[in-house]
Amino acid sequence: MVTMDVIAVPFTYNYLVQPEFTFMEVRGVLRTGPEGLVIEFRDHPVVAGVNPPHDRGVRSVAVPWDQVQSLALRDRFLRRPLLVLRVASMFAVAALPGVDGTEVAMVIARADRMLARHAAAEVEAAMAEHRLRTLGAGDEASRLPPR
């Protein structure tokens, strides 16, 4: 268990549903927690001036610390920054709509850039703490080889 303050960063991203050629928008919050990252989200079709026809509700995906490889903020010139989450397995983010690989690129509002940078630093520290706990737990498979 990792001890850290809960940090919540709002995000959005879009994806295309192939058979219908419909653009979908995902809005959500990436939260840190003691067991890993939690991504809460809802998605709806992007139609100008029209409310979503149906609401599937808020869903969530939990990504444990041992699956998180990195969380980094990428600043882009004249565009909103991206918060990029990389995971070790595709299964960790398989429930997120529009995600095909092991990387999730979430668009962050400019006003939340410092919060996202703080979250990325906290996640890197939490991952290091988790690795140290794993090494110190006596698990022979995770120990470093002797020099």
Backbone bond lengths (Angstrom), bond angles and torsions (degrees), N, CA, C in turn:
res aa  C-N    CA-C-N  psi(-1)  N-CA   C-N-CA  omega(-1)  CA-C   N-CA-C  phi
1 M - - - 1.447 - - 1.520 108.69 -
2 V 1.317 115.71 131.36 1.449 122.29 -177.70 1.522 108.72 -102.01
3 T 1.325 116.32 134.47 1.462 119.41 179.06 1.514 109.26 -98.30
4 M 1.341 115.78 123.78 1.450 121.44 178.32 1.520 108.96 -164.82
5 D 1.318 115.70 158.59 1.454 120.09 175.64 1.523 109.30 -71.39
6 V 1.324 115.72 149.74 1.452 120.16 176.90 1.525 108.39 -77.93
7 I 1.311 115.39 126.27 1.459 122.14 177.97 1.523 106.62 -119.33
8 A 1.324 117.10 130.94 1.465 121.85 179.98 1.521 108.97 -120.95
9 V 1.337 116.02 122.19 1.459 121.79 -178.63 1.528 108.80 -117.33
10 P 1.339 118.31 118.13 1.463 120.00 176.92 1.532 110.89 -74.08
11 F 1.336 116.11 146.79 1.462 121.20 -178.11 1.527 110.48 -148.03
12 T 1.319 115.13 167.56 1.463 122.85 170.64 1.522 107.70 -142.15
13 Y 1.321 116.53 158.19 1.464 122.16 165.30 1.515 108.11 -160.68
14 N 1.320 115.82 157.65 1.464 122.04 -178.86 1.513 109.88 -116.21
15 Y 1.328 115.19 154.17 1.460 120.50 173.89 1.515 108.73 -149.89
16 L 1.308 116.04 163.67 1.455 122.96 -176.44 1.520 109.84 -109.83
17 V 1.332 116.51 128.84 1.461 121.39 173.98 1.525 106.22 -88.19
18 Q 1.328 117.43 116.85 1.454 121.92 -169.18 1.534 115.93 -63.77
19 P 1.330 120.73 -52.69 1.470 117.06 -172.79 1.532 113.74 -61.16
20 E 1.332 116.77 -37.79 1.458 119.96 -177.48 1.523 112.38 -96.06
21 F 1.324 119.10 -8.33 1.462 124.17 -174.25 1.524 110.62 51.42
22 T 1.317 114.88 51.07 1.457 122.83 179.02 1.523 108.98 -109.00
23 F 1.332 115.95 130.90 1.458 119.77 174.37 1.519 108.56 -83.09
24 M 1.312 115.44 133.88 1.461 122.23 178.13 1.518 108.25 -117.18
25 E 1.325 115.84 146.47 1.450 121.47 176.65 1.522 108.76 -116.61
26 V 1.316 115.58 134.35 1.459 122.24 176.24 1.523 106.99 -109.89
27 R 1.325 116.14 126.91 1.472 122.23 174.12 1.510 106.90 -120.45
28 G 1.324 115.82 136.34 1.451 117.66 -178.23 1.507 113.59 -165.40
29 V 1.327 112.96 -168.46 1.462 122.42 -179.78 1.527 107.60 -136.64
30 L 1.327 115.25 130.76 1.459 121.69 172.60 1.518 106.72 -97.79
31 R 1.350 117.11 119.60 1.467 121.84 -178.97 1.509 109.79 -116.85
32 T 1.332 114.47 145.19 1.456 119.69 172.42 1.520 108.40 -93.58
33 G 1.314 115.52 150.87 1.457 120.39 179.23 1.513 110.52 -151.14
34 P 1.321 117.60 175.73 1.469 120.31 -177.30 1.528 113.67 -67.48
35 E 1.331 117.39 -27.73 1.457 120.31 -177.42 1.526 113.28 -98.22
36 G 1.336 117.35 -10.06 1.455 120.39 -178.88 1.519 110.45 152.98
37 L 1.320 115.45 -155.09 1.459 121.74 179.07 1.521 109.73 -98.65
38 V 1.318 115.91 145.24 1.463 121.82 175.61 1.518 106.99 -122.68
39 I 1.322 116.02 127.17 1.457 121.69 178.29 1.519 107.51 -111.62
40 E 1.331 116.29 111.76 1.464 122.16 176.66 1.525 106.96 -102.01
41 F 1.336 117.58 135.09 1.458 119.81 -174.29 1.524 111.39 -156.51
42 R 1.316 114.50 164.64 1.460 123.11 167.09 1.518 106.64 -143.54
43 D 1.332 116.05 148.62 1.460 119.81 179.80 1.518 110.06 -125.58
44 H 1.317 115.05 153.24 1.460 121.21 178.48 1.520 108.63 -155.03
45 P 1.348 116.90 157.07 1.465 119.55 178.61 1.521 111.30 -68.11
46 V 1.321 115.92 147.05 1.457 121.85 177.72 1.524 107.79 -93.89
47 V 1.317 115.68 105.77 1.455 121.72 177.48 1.517 106.40 -131.76
48 A 1.320 116.86 123.94 1.461 121.04 -175.13 1.522 111.36 -63.54
49 G 1.330 116.06 121.72 1.452 121.88 174.74 1.513 115.65 77.57
50 V 1.323 118.41 7.12 1.460 121.53 -177.88 1.522 108.85 -121.55
51 N 1.318 116.64 134.31 1.454 120.81 175.29 1.521 110.02 -72.42
52 P 1.319 117.88 152.78 1.464 119.82 178.61 1.532 110.66 -58.89
53 P 1.333 117.56 136.64 1.466 120.22 -177.17 1.522 113.93 -68.02
54 H 1.304 117.02 -31.29 1.459 120.64 179.66 1.517 109.05 -145.27
55 D 1.297 115.06 150.89 1.456 120.54 -179.36 1.517 107.75 -114.50
56 R 1.327 116.28 119.20 1.460 119.92 179.27 1.518 111.77 -85.57
57 G 1.329 116.32 0.48 1.460 119.65 177.37 1.514 112.40 84.36
58 V 1.305 113.37 176.50 1.454 120.49 179.74 1.526 108.72 -84.48
59 R 1.327 115.20 132.36 1.466 121.34 176.79 1.521 108.24 -120.92
60 S 1.302 116.52 164.00 1.464 119.06 179.88 1.524 110.72 -141.96
61 V 1.322 113.87 153.21 1.464 122.66 176.60 1.520 106.96 -130.01
62 A 1.315 116.72 128.08 1.467 122.01 177.10 1.528 108.74 -100.66
63 V 1.321 115.72 129.45 1.468 121.60 178.04 1.523 107.26 -116.86
64 P 1.345 118.62 108.83 1.471 120.27 -178.45 1.526 111.52 -68.08
65 W 1.337 115.70 157.79 1.463 120.74 -176.36 1.524 112.89 -57.96
66 D 1.319 118.55 -34.27 1.463 118.54 -178.22 1.529 112.71 -71.89
67 Q 1.334 118.13 -11.99 1.467 121.66 175.94 1.531 112.96 -94.79
68 V 1.332 117.70 -18.22 1.467 121.45 -178.11 1.525 109.14 -79.21
69 Q 1.341 116.27 125.08 1.458 119.94 175.68 1.518 111.49 -97.94
70 S 1.333 117.47 -40.79 1.458 119.81 177.39 1.522 110.29 -163.97
71 L 1.319 114.46 157.84 1.458 123.06 171.98 1.518 105.28 -137.47
72 A 1.329 116.36 115.41 1.466 120.49 -174.20 1.516 110.41 -133.17
73 L 1.312 115.34 146.78 1.456 121.88 176.27 1.519 108.32 -98.46
74 R 1.334 116.09 126.16 1.464 121.55 177.52 1.523 108.74 -111.77
75 D 1.324 116.07 113.70 1.460 120.25 174.70 1.524 108.53 -80.12
76 R 1.332 115.85 141.34 1.463 120.98 -179.40 1.527 108.67 -126.92
77 F 1.311 116.01 141.89 1.456 121.92 -177.83 1.527 109.90 -69.63
78 L 1.327 116.38 124.06 1.466 124.83 178.54 1.529 114.00 60.21
79 R 1.296 117.39 19.79 1.469 122.12 177.18 1.514 108.79 -137.90
80 R 1.314 115.64 161.79 1.463 118.93 179.20 1.525 109.77 -70.00
81 P 1.331 117.11 149.23 1.471 120.08 -177.92 1.526 111.95 -70.52
82 L 1.321 114.64 159.42 1.463 122.31 176.62 1.522 109.65 -111.79
83 L 1.317 116.16 137.73 1.454 122.46 170.00 1.526 105.47 -104.33
84 V 1.326 116.96 114.44 1.460 121.72 -171.95 1.520 109.52 -107.85
85 L 1.322 115.34 120.34 1.462 123.01 177.26 1.518 108.68 -103.89
86 R 1.324 116.55 125.87 1.475 121.67 174.72 1.513 108.24 -113.74
87 V 1.319 115.61 134.56 1.456 121.18 -178.76 1.525 109.73 -121.78
88 A 1.319 116.15 163.60 1.459 121.72 -176.34 1.525 112.61 -80.05
89 S 1.321 117.60 -26.06 1.457 121.00 -175.41 1.520 110.18 -135.90
90 M 1.310 116.12 143.57 1.468 120.58 177.00 1.522 111.18 -64.25
91 F 1.323 117.34 -26.70 1.461 121.14 179.60 1.525 112.06 -63.85
92 A 1.331 117.49 -27.10 1.462 121.36 -177.54 1.523 112.26 -64.88
93 V 1.336 117.76 -31.69 1.468 121.37 -178.33 1.530 112.22 -121.55
94 A 1.326 117.03 19.51 1.460 120.41 -177.26 1.527 112.55 -64.31
95 A 1.318 118.74 -26.91 1.461 121.38 -178.72 1.526 113.32 -80.99
96 L 1.334 117.32 -8.55 1.468 119.88 177.20 1.523 109.31 -79.11
97 P 1.330 117.96 129.98 1.460 119.51 -179.33 1.522 111.72 -70.85
98 G 1.333 115.53 140.19 1.453 120.58 176.15 1.506 115.73 80.31
99 V 1.324 119.20 5.57 1.465 122.82 -179.38 1.522 108.10 -103.78
100 D 1.344 116.14 122.18 1.460 120.52 -176.21 1.524 113.90 -105.89
101 G 1.308 117.85 -20.35 1.455 120.04 -175.61 1.505 112.43 -125.37
102 T 1.314 114.56 -143.99 1.470 120.98 -177.94 1.514 112.13 -104.68
103 E 1.328 117.42 11.29 1.457 121.54 -178.89 1.528 109.68 -126.33
104 V 1.335 115.30 131.54 1.463 122.04 177.30 1.521 107.45 -117.74
105 A 1.333 117.02 118.41 1.467 122.15 179.27 1.523 108.34 -103.88
106 M 1.330 115.94 112.04 1.463 122.29 -176.92 1.521 109.54 -108.20
107 V 1.324 116.99 130.08 1.461 121.89 179.63 1.528 108.51 -80.92
108 I 1.335 115.19 131.09 1.462 122.44 -176.91 1.527 108.63 -112.39
109 A 1.317 117.08 139.32 1.465 120.68 174.85 1.524 109.14 -65.62
110 R 1.323 116.09 147.81 1.465 119.92 -179.98 1.528 111.72 -57.25
111 A 1.325 116.55 -36.17 1.468 120.45 -179.32 1.528 112.01 -65.52
112 D 1.327 117.89 -23.01 1.471 122.30 -178.58 1.521 112.74 -99.75
113 R 1.336 117.54 10.60 1.463 120.68 -176.51 1.526 112.38 -61.63
114 M 1.334 117.98 -44.08 1.466 120.44 -179.53 1.533 111.09 -67.77
115 L 1.322 117.03 -36.66 1.461 121.11 176.63 1.529 110.13 -63.50
116 A 1.327 116.80 -41.73 1.466 120.87 178.49 1.522 111.18 -66.26
117 R 1.329 116.78 -39.16 1.470 120.37 177.77 1.531 110.27 -63.86
118 H 1.340 116.38 -41.40 1.468 121.25 177.31 1.530 110.36 -63.77
119 A 1.336 117.09 -42.16 1.470 120.59 178.91 1.521 111.01 -62.63
120 A 1.334 117.30 -41.99 1.468 120.55 179.60 1.524 111.09 -62.56
121 A 1.327 117.08 -41.87 1.467 120.26 178.51 1.525 111.25 -66.39
122 E 1.327 117.19 -41.60 1.469 120.84 178.71 1.524 111.42 -64.90
123 V 1.317 116.96 -38.68 1.469 120.47 179.60 1.521 109.98 -67.12
124 E 1.323 118.03 -41.95 1.473 120.09 177.33 1.530 110.57 -60.67
125 A 1.332 117.40 -41.80 1.468 120.87 177.96 1.527 111.08 -66.05
126 A 1.326 117.24 -40.99 1.468 120.73 179.21 1.520 111.25 -65.87
127 M 1.340 117.18 -37.36 1.464 120.09 177.99 1.526 110.50 -66.10
128 A 1.326 117.55 -40.20 1.460 120.59 177.52 1.526 110.70 -63.84
129 E 1.336 116.64 -41.99 1.463 120.63 177.88 1.527 110.83 -63.56
130 H 1.324 117.07 -40.24 1.464 120.96 178.60 1.527 110.63 -63.83
131 R 1.336 117.07 -42.00 1.469 120.17 178.75 1.522 111.44 -64.44
132 L 1.346 116.91 -40.12 1.462 120.11 177.67 1.522 111.50 -64.18
133 R 1.323 117.04 -40.89 1.463 120.03 177.36 1.522 111.40 -64.16
134 T 1.333 116.03 -38.59 1.457 120.56 178.39 1.525 110.75 -64.19
135 L 1.330 115.92 -42.48 1.463 119.77 178.81 1.526 111.86 -67.50
136 G 1.312 117.26 -35.90 1.461 121.06 -178.12 1.513 114.21 -83.35
137 A 1.322 117.77 -7.57 1.460 120.94 -176.87 1.520 113.08 -78.19
138 G 1.328 117.42 -7.86 1.461 119.33 178.84 1.511 113.25 89.73
139 D 1.304 117.59 11.35 1.456 121.58 178.39 1.528 107.85 -76.12
140 E 1.326 117.18 110.55 1.465 121.57 -174.53 1.515 112.11 -65.21
141 A 1.321 118.78 -30.34 1.465 121.21 -178.29 1.517 111.44 -70.30
142 S 1.337 117.70 -25.80 1.461 119.27 -176.63 1.522 113.89 -99.17
143 R 1.333 117.97 -1.58 1.465 121.04 -179.20 1.525 110.43 -73.08
144 L 1.324 114.94 149.08 1.451 120.30 176.17 1.534 109.25 -75.30
145 P 1.325 116.33 145.78 1.475 117.90 178.96 1.532 110.18 -69.70
146 P 1.329 117.53 149.67 1.479 120.15 178.06 1.518 109.98 -68.71
147 R 1.326 116.11 152.49 1.473 120.89 178.53 1.473 111.82 -83.68
